Amino acid sequence: MSKDEILMNIATVEYTKAQNIMGCSENWYNPYYALKNTFTYKELEKMSEDELNNLVKLAETISEGLY
């Protein structure tokens, strides 16, 4: 995925009010939500395309593990 596509997905991430059985927000299963709430947009903009793709991959893997 290109850097612009990743940043667009982060900027336009959709939110849900759903909660898991432990009462935690389901939003954290969305890798783009997790990145948006872990890094500032300026920090993300400074990252290379490879760095962003690696973070997305990490967030997706963690999301699957938590789910």
Secondary structure, DSSP 8 states (H G I E B T S, - for coil): --HHHHHHHHHT------B-TTS-BGGGGSHHHHHHTTS-HHHHHHS-HHHHHHHHHHHHHHHHHH-
